[in-house]
């Protein structure tokens, strides 16, 4: 019996410290990405592979997209945006209290367009 096999790439994006790495660790049931209260802990795109019975999903955990204040911040945003290049789907992570951060979310939405 042949089953259809599906595969794809999901870019996980959002502001710094919204829980992107925590979510990925939870989905994978494995501590792949570091989790910290300190913003910008993830400094490079991290790849995590989920294997299902008829599917395989490559998750790309990205640094937070923000308004950079220095060269390091610029590089982190560049890396986060580069994680979108090959993605089939974008998982945009926000927190329940993201309304006060609306301008930062607007910046991310412009990147997605």
Secondary structure, DSSP 8 states (H G I E B T S, - for coil): -----EEEEEEEEESTTSSHHHHHHHHHTS--S---SSTT---S-EEEEEE-SSEEEEEEE-------SSHHHHHHHHHHHHTTTT-SEEEEE--TTGGGGHHHHHHHHHHH-
